[in-house]
């Protein structure tokens, strides 16, 4: 009891955030440092008095930037509640007011005053010409903003929201703010910018005429011409999502429910395609099945037929995307297929169901969340895919590339791009809602706190043979495609001179020794190091944000949860090309100035890939029984401890999936990256696509092969650290041979 | 503990000092030519002046989009290379600034005409003629005659063998469209495009993609700039460039200084340097076979000789303006692209 009494008036978390706020206001430079976030040149460059590097307090003391002064009030106010108990009404009121006012003022001054004085005419009209300006915010502003935010959430929690749980309220607040900043704000900026016509007005008519365009909805393909991009995208995405889900399920069944001995190899094989820059698969397909491809010419010679360009268009994109996204479906399915509790299946068999009945009536229905998630992921991935249609599209126009070329093409038409993006968004969100409807409110919980020591039954025989055949054929095909990629990186000039050579690797990755020591003289090193650094930074952040969000979504109830989920999923449904352009528009000008930095790349990856972390987390967490949390809470742990000690350890597969996926995606993404790379931060994929554009397939494929091996190493390494969950079951199929 | 703190402090100071000394002169270059050529320009300027060059290579359309998006807070200093139209458009929208270089006396007339049409906000650095190229192996394999003129491409036996870029997405293809309109007159020009449409197997997104596909054997005939075709041939692919008998249009690759450049002095220094004969003579060594704008610059023996090609009197001011461009593209969309193939 003594402990509880002393807790009443000391608030370590509150003290921490108040202190952080003061540090941000008094000690750290307020504005962004020109040389980059991680450079410390400001320490010697006249800090703390030089205007560029001064903290807010020093600026005000010198009579500059006086609009920063009101925030001081919001910093002083929380000090008075330190002596109060959480339950005293003034405690929450003061924190809410101080945090809310401080945060709003910080944002308002940031958006109101830019590099040319007031940003809005009405401000100038009221206050007159400002005669001063400010650049983007820096460390000080960032820390102070977080401080205000968390003071605010602590105030809310003290009022009793979500059982007064500070961790949960703060997590919700934090996720809302970052998603608003990095998803909604840029998209809103771009949509607004797109609706402004040439003469500065807003035009609904322009929107409608672009919306009902034949390029979107045309039905020409039924009489020999071309269909609209929207219909093409839709048809393609449905086909690809269905194919990948079925293949993913087949592979998952082979791995978990058959005596198949080479499981490890199969796992490695199915992970291969996602660690490949997507257009590289397209290149390999061209080299195999193109007009002059190896396979095409072989069969043309054999049967004396005329080679055709069948690959270019829908068939090519579909093959490439199915190769690329089957592993994603597999990663989703494997978690779910493994997660189905063997006790249920054993119970069914005890009740005399045969293997087929057990599979059909017990196992398969329990896999529905996985099937729906896999389909959804495949659908959205296919819709937003950019690399494969770019290389293999032929005359089959899809939305993602049309958006890209509407923006970068000879017609610089943001309006059209925005309309196409809205259509794309509509499709992906519809898929999202359909999936939620289909899953409904049933319970798929199978892993409970009770001991479960069962073993999964084998697949029924009438299922086993087709599944084996499909998995086998597709696996072999994947091996061939990858064989071609590796082989292609050693060939002098594909199709013209097939001499084997190390030339491409030497051009890209040569290392020289000079008097200064090691010299990375290869042309690819710069982009290679940048890529590794950015991907390694983005992956843990993505996983953290994603899993915390998943935890909030599955384990907590709060008002506006549906819109919260919608917001966190939204970025996944926005194609990278649109993200890229909207980020440039939103983060090129103060208050948040990020273009040309590495941070903008990291941020774009976090919010592009976060939904996968969320999905993986939700899929796994909905299989963990709530009684686990409840018992932890009953035993006196708070929600943070429960999250860390109980949920996280059981989520290892989801963590691994999120880490692997975000790392790999950061290394292989192209569509958003192509807009955001700068001279200093050039990424591997944008370098490779440059080589592809240059017809330099050898170097492109050599670089891609190197990336594949690097990512394989990283994946293996992550698997080693994170480890695998053992949910108290006997090991399976390991018999001494 | 103390020694760790000390070491940490020292390394911070060392980092700070190195950041302090890195304040040397620098230049941010947006480059829209081929990667190799861009590298030569960036590294060459660093060697010649000691100024650090940050170079980003993007196509001219992408660069234009970026410069426009960044216009209220420009990051780039010089935009070098890429076809002239987006440079003219940038000048029209005030995204670039006027500069009169001392090097002008050494330049070809067409380079100066480009500058004159944009109030000195841009200048010609190279030019290239439009034409087509064919894959000789595939042509022989399909028993097709060798095409020599634009009108040859309309012959039914070439059905499914011709590739060009989509004029909506590619400056090269728009140049083709504008060339046909100027060469044959608007009505006959569009009739030509319709006839061509029947033989096209794919409208690519990027301008030089058709001839690259031809090089790899994925396509037979590609309508592109001749220097792109020459490059494929020089890289070892079985590609033969053709300068069409009726005459043809051309592009002028340009250079502009970005309005609001942070390193304006270095930008001007680069501008002058990029117009010298010695620098422009480096282009063909990295397989860029355009014709340099400096009259004294040397060219490759393989390069298409503009003086032997029949060039039309291409009206850059008219066909580079956004109104005319929109009108022609819309007409092409409505009358040509919707036809069955």
Interface residues (C-beta under 8 A of the other chain):
Chain A: X35 X39 X40 X41 X43 X44 X45 X115 X214 X218 X220 X223 X224 X225 X226 X286 X290 X291 X292 X309 X312 X390 X393 X394 X395 X401 X405 X407 X408 X409 X410 X411 X412 X493 X494 X495 X496 X497 X523 X581 X584 X585 X588 X589 X593 X595 X596 X674 X675 X677 X678 X679 X680 X682 X690 X691 X693 X694 X695 X697
Chain B: X12 X13 X15 X16 X17 X19 X20 X22 X28 X29 X34 X35 X36 X39 X54 X55 X56 X57 X58 X59 X61 X62 X64 X65 X66 X68 X69 X70 X72 X73 X75 X85 X86 X89 X138 X160 X166 X167 X168 X169 X170 X171 X174 X201 X202 X203 X205 X206 X208 X209 X212 X215 X216 X217 X218 X219 X232 X235 X236 X237 X238 X325 X326 X329 X337 X338 X339 X340 X341
